[in-house]
Amino acid sequence: MHPTTSLEKPRQGWAGMWNISFGFFGIQIGFALQNANMSRVFQSLGSSIDDLPALWVAAPLTGLLVQPIVGHMSDRTWLGRLGRRRPYFLAGAVLATTALLLMPESAGSSAGLLMAAMLLWLLDASLNISMEPFRAFVGDMLHRDQHTAGYAVQTAFIGAGAVVGSLFPYVLEHFGVSNAAGPGQIPDTVRLSFWAGAAAMLAAVLWTVLTTREYSPEEQAAFGNLDEEPSSVAALASRGSMAGLPWIAAGAVIALLVRAWDLEKEVYLLAGLLACYGAATMLAIRLARTGRSTSMLAGIVGDFSGMPPLMKRLAFVQFFSWSALFIMWINTTPVVAQYHFGANDPASAGYQQAGNWVGVLFSVYNGVAAVAALALLPALSRRLGQLRTHALCLVAGALGFAGFLVLRDPQALLACEIGIGIAWASILAMPYAILASSLPQSKLGTYMGLFNVFVVLPQLLVATVMGSVMKAFFPHEPIWTMAFAACTLLIAAAASLRIGK
């Protein structure tokens, strides 16, 4: 039974916020190594540029499946001294460390490309197991009026970790480590970067695990954070038993179009996901009607279909924002290699030089994000409001992507990364700060995990559909992917301005 008056959650100082989010520094090192180097690894192992989206599709797919499940489970977990969220980001860090250590060994395998793709799947799944509870962890541990500051600190660590991860190969080359690689081989700079990143990630997550103490369920109840919310499962039970059929039909139509229009085979994955969601919805409705209110499937589907209106509007913005980011992660290396270094052969010295320069570019946008999160976003938010600030930052990112089409000097691309970095800071901080203060705390992990669906869906769309679009209209011209990225950010900016209307 809850007390009639809730206690105030203690305010955290800067040291407390540091400890809460420091583990994200290590997780982002892992993401940065993945984002800046996996296209390079795949092409070095024999993949063509046309195959890259298919190989990358493992990453967002694992996030789509893992984050809502982990969020749902972490809301209902309490493992004594380990707590509620920490067991998940510790387990994820251990698995991700294993994947990073093994990734360079794919070059010595007879099935190196398959091994690298499977390890990417493991790596991204593990990073997602760690990442989702960290998002909810900030909301758990901080007073409501500290959420903006808390997510700003987390974004600063994300930026700092990404700088370190992105710069590893570039720095190692300048210390004399070989950056050359023959056909089917991975350069020593990349190999050592993955190993160093594994150690750094595990150490950072252990820091948060060992220096923080989560509030127990009794303490959260005393804060008024675990009050019962209206059951989403009951609302789900009231829906028609055939409510999932439109999703199944949409999947079937897309599958037929792939065959009729000779689209890229990866689009079948999108069709399958729609059909699977339709089937899951029908099963969840059946479970809800039988009174299984504790069913994970019924709970997740019910919460997804019953998202708060603010979350739905922010989800639309996230969808287009993350479309641009995934376009960038897949295509920046081949774009810079072809248009700024004049190198198309992944085994050439010029291509490897371009790969290292992309690491520098990625470190710049992440470094800008780390600074902007603390120095720019709070001031702009106070002056313009959160939504206008977010829109302005997204426009800055669109201008950065547009710069890739007009600039040919690799050094000049650093200016583009400033705009992209400002957008990245806002994408990582603003939506989560808004959500953490408006969502029910008893379902914070679940809703944060479901919000990630709108981070993952655009990535899957890019990985499956972008290849068909580029093949049809811009074959062998990856530079135009940057124009797509600029347009999607402008759409996101316009949508963010309409949220408050």
matplotlib code that plots the C-alpha trace (Angstrom):
import matplotlib.pyplot as plt

x = [0.0, 1.5, 1.8, -0.7, 2.2, 5.1, 8.6, 10.8, 13.4, 16.9, 18.5, 21.8, 24.9, 27.2, 29.2, 26.0, 25.0, 28.5, 28.3, 24.8, 25.8, 29.5, 28.7, 27.2, 30.7, 31.9, 28.7, 29.1, 32.8, 31.3, 28.7, 31.3, 33.7, 30.7, 29.4, 32.7, 34.3, 31.8, 31.2, 35.0, 35.3, 32.6, 34.1, 37.6, 36.2, 34.8, 31.4, 30.3, 28.8, 25.4, 25.5, 26.2, 22.5, 21.7, 24.7, 23.8, 20.2, 21.1, 21.9, 18.5, 16.6, 18.1, 17.3, 13.7, 13.3, 15.6, 14.8, 11.1, 11.7, 14.5, 12.5, 9.5, 11.7, 13.7, 10.6, 9.8, 13.3, 14.9, 18.0, 19.0, 22.2, 22.4, 19.1, 16.6, 18.5, 22.1, 21.9, 20.9, 23.6, 26.2, 25.2, 25.0, 28.5, 30.0, 28.4, 29.4, 33.0, 33.1, 31.8, 34.4, 37.3, 36.2, 35.3, 38.9, 39.3, 36.7, 39.5, 41.2, 38.1, 37.1, 33.6, 34.9, 32.0, 29.4, 31.3, 31.5, 27.8, 26.9, 29.2, 27.6, 24.3, 25.7, 27.4, 24.3, 22.0, 24.4, 24.8, 21.0, 20.6, 22.9, 21.6, 17.8, 18.1, 20.6, 17.9, 15.4, 18.1, 18.4, 14.6, 14.7, 17.5, 16.9, 14.3, 11.9, 13.4, 16.8, 15.8, 17.0, 20.4, 20.6, 20.1, 22.4, 25.2, 24.4, 24.6, 27.9, 29.2, 27.8, 29.6, 32.9, 32.7, 32.0, 35.0, 37.3, 35.9, 36.0, 39.5, 41.1, 42.3, 43.5, 45.5, 47.0, 48.2, 50.0, 51.7, 53.1, 50.5, 50.0, 46.9, 47.4, 45.5, 45.5, 42.3, 40.3, 42.3, 41.5, 44.1, 46.0, 44.6, 41.1, 42.0, 43.7, 40.9, 38.3, 40.3, 41.0, 37.4, 36.3, 38.4, 37.3, 33.6, 33.6, 35.6, 33.1, 30.0, 31.6, 32.2, 28.5, 27.6, 30.0, 29.4, 25.6, 22.8, 19.4, 16.3, 14.5, 10.8, 9.8, 11.7, 10.3, 6.8, 7.5, 8.5, 5.1, 6.8, 5.1, 1.5, -0.6, -1.4, -4.5, -4.1, -3.1, -3.9, -7.5, -7.7, -6.1, -8.7, -11.5, -10.1, -11.4, -9.9, -8.9, -7.2, -3.8, -5.1, -4.3, -0.7, -0.5, -2.2, 0.3, 3.2, 1.7, 1.3, 4.9, 6.1, 4.1, 5.6, 9.1, 8.4, 6.5, 8.9, 12.1, 13.1, 16.0, 15.4, 16.0, 12.6, 11.1, 12.3, 10.2, 7.2, 7.9, 8.1, 4.7, 3.1, 4.8, 3.5, 0.0, 0.2, 1.6, -1.2, -3.8, -2.1, -1.8, -5.5, -6.3, -4.0, -5.5, -9.1, -8.1, -7.1, -3.4, -2.5, 1.1, 1.8, 4.9, 3.5, 0.1, 1.8, 4.2, 1.6, -0.9, 1.5, 2.6, -1.0, -1.8, 1.1, 0.5, -0.3, 2.9, 5.0, 3.3, 4.1, 7.7, 7.9, 7.2, 10.0, 12.4, 11.5, 12.8, 15.7, 17.1, 16.6, 19.2, 21.6, 21.5, 22.0, 25.1, 26.5, 26.1, 27.3, 29.8, 32.8, 32.1, 31.0, 34.1, 36.3, 34.8, 34.2, 36.8, 39.7, 39.1, 39.3, 36.8, 38.9, 38.6, 42.1, 43.7, 45.7, 43.4, 40.3, 42.0, 43.0, 39.4, 38.3, 40.5, 39.3, 35.7, 36.7, 38.0, 34.8, 32.7, 34.8, 34.2, 30.4, 30.4, 32.7, 30.5, 27.5, 29.3, 29.9, 26.5, 24.6, 26.0, 26.8, 24.1, 21.0, 20.1, 20.5, 18.5, 15.8, 15.4, 15.1, 13.2, 11.6, 12.4, 10.5, 11.8, 15.3, 15.0, 13.8, 16.6, 19.2, 17.7, 17.9, 21.6, 22.1, 20.3, 22.7, 25.6, 24.5, 23.8, 27.4, 28.7, 27.1, 29.0, 32.3, 35.1, 38.0, 38.1, 39.2, 36.1, 33.8, 34.8, 32.4, 29.6, 30.2, 29.5, 25.9, 25.5, 26.9, 24.4, 21.6, 23.0, 23.1, 19.5, 18.3, 20.0, 18.8, 15.6, 13.1, 14.2, 14.1, 10.6, 9.4, 11.0, 9.0, 5.7, 5.7, 4.5, 7.5, 6.3, 6.5, 9.5, 11.6, 8.9, 8.0, 11.7, 12.1, 9.0, 10.2, 13.3, 11.0, 10.9, 14.7, 14.9, 12.1, 13.7, 17.0, 15.3, 13.6, 16.9, 18.6, 15.9, 14.4, 17.3, 19.2, 16.3, 15.9, 19.6, 19.8, 16.8, 17.8, 21.4, 23.4, 27.1, 26.4, 26.2, 26.6, 22.9, 22.2, 23.4, 20.6, 18.1, 19.5, 19.2, 15.6, 14.5, 16.0, 14.0, 10.8, 11.7, 12.3, 8.9, 7.2, 8.7, 7.3, 3.8, 4.0, 2.7, -0.1]
y = [0.0, 3.3, 6.2, 9.1, 11.5, 10.6, 11.2, 13.3, 11.4, 12.7, 15.0, 13.8, 15.9, 15.9, 13.1, 11.0, 11.7, 10.9, 7.4, 6.7, 7.3, 6.5, 3.0, 4.5, 5.8, 2.2, 1.1, 3.9, 2.9, -0.4, 1.2, 3.6, 0.8, -1.0, 2.0, 3.3, 0.0, -2.7, -1.6, -1.5, -5.0, -6.4, -5.0, -6.1, -9.7, -9.6, -8.0, -5.6, -2.2, -3.5, -6.2, -3.8, -3.1, -6.8, -7.4, -4.5, -5.5, -7.8, -4.8, -3.0, -6.3, -7.4, -4.0, -4.3, -7.6, -7.2, -3.7, -4.1, -7.5, -6.3, -3.1, -5.2, -7.6, -5.0, -3.2, -6.5, -7.4, -7.1, -9.2, -8.1, -6.1, -6.1, -4.3, -3.7, -2.4, -3.2, -7.0, -6.3, -3.8, -5.9, -9.1, -7.2, -5.7, -9.1, -10.5, -7.4, -7.7, -11.3, -10.2, -7.4, -9.8, -12.3, -9.9, -9.5, -13.3, -13.5, -12.6, -15.9, -18.0, -19.9, -18.3, -14.9, -12.8, -15.1, -15.1, -11.3, -11.0, -13.3, -11.5, -8.2, -9.7, -10.8, -7.4, -5.3, -7.6, -7.3, -3.6, -3.2, -5.4, -2.9, 0.3, 0.1, -0.3, 2.7, 4.9, 3.8, 4.0, 7.8, 8.1, 5.7, 7.5, 11.2, 13.7, 14.8, 18.2, 16.7, 14.6, 17.1, 17.4, 13.7, 12.9, 15.7, 14.1, 10.7, 12.3, 13.8, 10.4, 8.9, 11.6, 11.1, 7.3, 7.6, 9.9, 7.4, 4.5, 6.3, 7.5, 4.2, 3.1, 6.6, 7.0, 3.5, 4.2, 7.3, 5.2, 3.0, 0.2, -1.2, 0.1, -2.1, -5.3, -7.7, -9.2, -11.0, -9.4, -6.9, -4.2, -4.4, -0.9, -2.3, -5.5, -3.8, -1.2, -3.9, -5.5, -2.2, -1.1, -4.4, -3.7, -0.1, -1.0, -3.6, -1.4, 1.5, -0.6, -2.1, 1.4, 2.2, -1.2, -0.8, 2.9, 3.1, 1.7, 1.4, 2.3, -0.8, -1.4, -0.2, 3.0, 3.6, 3.0, 5.6, 8.1, 7.4, 6.0, 2.5, 3.4, 1.0, 2.2, 1.4, -2.1, -2.0, -5.7, -5.0, -2.5, -5.0, -7.6, -5.3, -5.2, -7.4, -10.8, -10.1, -6.8, -8.1, -9.1, -5.7, -6.0, -9.5, -8.3, -5.4, -7.9, -10.1, -7.1, -6.1, -9.6, -9.7, -6.3, -7.6, -10.4, -8.3, -5.4, -7.4, -5.4, -6.3, -9.6, -7.9, -6.2, -9.6, -9.1, -6.0, -8.0, -10.7, -8.3, -6.8, -10.2, -11.3, -8.3, -9.0, -12.6, -11.5, -9.0, -11.6, -14.0, -11.2, -10.4, -14.0, -14.2, -11.0, -12.4, -15.5, -13.2, -13.7, -10.2, -11.3, -12.5, -10.7, -10.7, -9.3, -6.7, -5.5, -5.5, -3.8, -1.1, -0.6, -0.1, 2.0, 4.4, 7.9, 10.5, 12.5, 9.4, 8.7, 12.2, 11.9, 8.5, 10.0, 12.5, 9.7, 7.6, 10.2, 11.3, 7.8, 7.1, 9.8, 8.4, 4.8, 6.1, 7.8, 4.8, 2.5, 4.8, 7.3, 5.0, 4.2, 7.8, 9.3, 6.7, 7.2, 10.9, 12.4, 9.9, 8.5, 4.9, 2.2, -0.9, -2.0, -3.5, -0.3, 2.0, 4.9, 3.1, 2.2, 5.9, 6.9, 4.4, 6.0, 9.5, 8.4, 7.5, 11.0, 12.5, 10.3, 11.4, 15.0, 14.8, 12.8, 15.3, 18.2, 16.3, 15.8, 19.6, 20.6, 18.4, 20.3, 23.8, 24.4, 22.3, 23.5, 27.2, 26.8, 24.9, 27.6, 30.3, 28.4, 25.5, 21.8, 21.3, 24.3, 23.5, 20.0, 21.3, 23.8, 21.1, 18.8, 21.5, 21.9, 18.2, 18.4, 21.2, 19.0, 16.1, 18.4, 19.5, 16.1, 16.7, 20.0, 19.6, 17.5, 18.3, 15.7, 18.3, 20.4, 17.6, 18.5, 21.5, 19.1, 17.1, 20.1, 20.3, 16.5, 16.6, 19.2, 17.1, 14.0, 15.6, 16.7, 13.3, 11.5, 13.9, 15.8, 13.0, 11.0, 14.0, 14.8, 11.1, 10.4, 13.2, 12.3, 8.4, 6.3, 5.3, 1.8, 1.1, 3.3, 0.4, -1.0, 2.3, 3.2, -0.2, 0.4, 3.9, 2.2, 0.5, 3.9, 4.0, 0.5, 0.5, 3.3, 1.4, -1.7, 0.4, 1.9, -1.5, -3.2, -0.5, 1.9, -0.7, -1.0, 2.8, 3.3, 0.5, 1.9, 5.6, 6.1, 2.9, 3.2, 6.7, 6.4, 10.1, 10.6, 8.7, 11.9, 13.8, 11.3, 11.8, 15.6, 15.3, 13.0, 15.3, 18.2, 16.2, 15.3, 19.0, 20.0, 17.2, 18.2, 21.7, 20.3, 18.2, 21.0, 22.0]
z = [0.0, -1.0, 1.4, 0.9, 0.3, -1.9, -1.0, -3.2, -5.2, -4.2, -6.6, -8.1, -8.3, -11.4, -9.9, -9.6, -13.2, -14.3, -12.7, -14.0, -17.6, -17.8, -19.0, -22.1, -22.9, -23.4, -25.2, -27.7, -28.3, -29.5, -31.7, -33.2, -34.1, -35.7, -37.6, -38.9, -39.8, -40.6, -44.2, -44.6, -43.0, -45.3, -48.4, -47.4, -47.0, -50.5, -50.3, -53.1, -52.3, -53.5, -50.8, -47.9, -47.0, -46.8, -44.5, -42.3, -41.9, -39.0, -36.8, -36.8, -36.8, -33.5, -32.0, -33.2, -31.4, -28.4, -27.0, -26.3, -24.7, -22.6, -21.6, -20.6, -18.6, -16.9, -15.6, -13.8, -12.6, -9.2, -8.6, -5.1, -5.1, -8.9, -9.1, -11.9, -15.0, -14.2, -14.8, -18.4, -19.4, -17.7, -19.6, -22.8, -22.3, -21.7, -24.9, -27.0, -25.7, -26.9, -30.4, -30.7, -29.7, -32.3, -35.2, -36.5, -36.6, -39.4, -41.9, -41.2, -41.7, -44.9, -44.4, -43.3, -44.7, -43.1, -39.8, -39.8, -40.5, -37.7, -35.3, -36.3, -35.4, -32.0, -31.4, -32.2, -30.2, -27.2, -27.5, -27.6, -24.5, -22.7, -24.3, -23.6, -19.8, -19.8, -21.3, -18.6, -15.9, -16.2, -15.7, -12.8, -11.0, -11.6, -10.3, -13.1, -13.4, -13.9, -16.9, -19.5, -17.7, -17.3, -20.9, -21.9, -19.8, -21.4, -24.8, -24.0, -23.0, -26.2, -28.2, -26.3, -26.7, -30.4, -30.8, -29.1, -31.1, -34.4, -34.0, -33.0, -36.5, -37.4, -34.3, -34.5, -38.0, -36.8, -34.2, -36.9, -37.0, -40.5, -42.3, -45.4, -46.1, -49.0, -50.5, -47.8, -45.0, -42.3, -41.5, -38.2, -37.4, -37.4, -35.7, -32.7, -32.6, -32.0, -29.2, -27.5, -27.8, -26.2, -23.1, -22.8, -23.2, -20.5, -18.1, -18.6, -18.0, -14.9, -13.6, -13.6, -12.2, -9.3, -8.5, -8.5, -6.4, -7.9, -5.9, -4.7, -5.7, -2.2, -2.6, -6.1, -4.7, -1.9, -4.6, -6.3, -9.4, -9.4, -9.2, -11.3, -14.8, -16.8, -18.2, -21.9, -22.0, -21.2, -24.0, -26.3, -25.5, -26.7, -30.2, -33.0, -33.3, -36.9, -36.2, -37.4, -40.9, -42.5, -41.4, -42.9, -46.1, -46.3, -46.0, -48.7, -51.1, -50.6, -51.2, -54.5, -55.6, -54.9, -57.4, -59.9, -60.0, -59.5, -56.3, -54.2, -52.3, -49.0, -49.3, -48.5, -45.0, -44.7, -46.0, -43.4, -40.5, -41.4, -41.6, -38.4, -36.5, -37.8, -36.6, -33.2, -32.8, -33.4, -30.9, -28.4, -28.6, -28.0, -25.0, -23.6, -24.0, -22.0, -19.1, -19.4, -18.2, -17.4, -20.9, -22.3, -25.9, -24.8, -22.7, -25.4, -28.2, -25.9, -24.9, -28.5, -29.8, -26.8, -26.9, -25.4, -28.1, -27.4, -28.0, -31.3, -32.6, -31.4, -33.1, -36.5, -36.0, -34.9, -37.9, -40.4, -38.2, -37.9, -41.6, -42.3, -39.7, -41.1, -44.6, -43.3, -41.5, -44.4, -47.2, -45.9, -46.5, -50.1, -50.8, -49.4, -51.0, -54.5, -54.6, -52.3, -52.6, -56.1, -54.8, -55.6, -54.9, -51.2, -51.4, -52.5, -50.3, -51.2, -50.0, -46.7, -46.4, -47.0, -44.4, -41.8, -42.8, -42.3, -38.8, -38.3, -39.8, -37.5, -34.5, -35.4, -35.5, -32.3, -30.6, -31.7, -30.3, -26.9, -26.7, -28.1, -25.6, -22.7, -24.1, -26.8, -26.2, -22.7, -23.6, -26.8, -25.0, -22.4, -25.2, -27.9, -26.2, -26.7, -30.0, -31.8, -30.6, -32.0, -35.3, -35.7, -34.9, -37.5, -40.1, -39.3, -39.9, -43.3, -44.4, -43.3, -45.5, -48.4, -48.2, -49.3, -52.7, -53.4, -51.6, -53.0, -50.6, -47.9, -45.4, -46.2, -45.1, -41.5, -41.8, -42.8, -39.7, -37.4, -38.6, -38.4, -34.9, -33.7, -35.1, -33.5, -30.1, -30.3, -31.6, -28.7, -26.0, -26.7, -27.5, -24.5, -22.1, -23.2, -22.9, -19.5, -17.9, -19.5, -19.5, -16.6, -14.6, -13.9, -17.7, -18.5, -19.7, -21.9, -23.5, -24.1, -25.7, -27.9, -28.8, -30.3, -32.8, -34.6, -34.5, -36.0, -38.6, -40.7, -40.6, -41.9, -44.5, -45.6, -45.6, -47.7, -49.9, -50.5, -52.5, -54.9, -55.2, -55.9, -58.3, -60.3, -60.4, -59.3, -60.1, -59.0, -57.6, -53.8, -53.4, -53.9, -50.7, -48.9, -50.7, -49.3, -45.8, -46.1, -47.2, -44.4, -41.8, -43.2, -43.0, -39.3, -38.6, -40.0, -38.1, -34.8, -35.2, -35.5, -32.3, -30.1, -32.4]

ax = plt.figure().add_subplot(projection="3d")
ax.plot(x, y, z, "-o")
ax.set_aspect("equal")
plt.show()
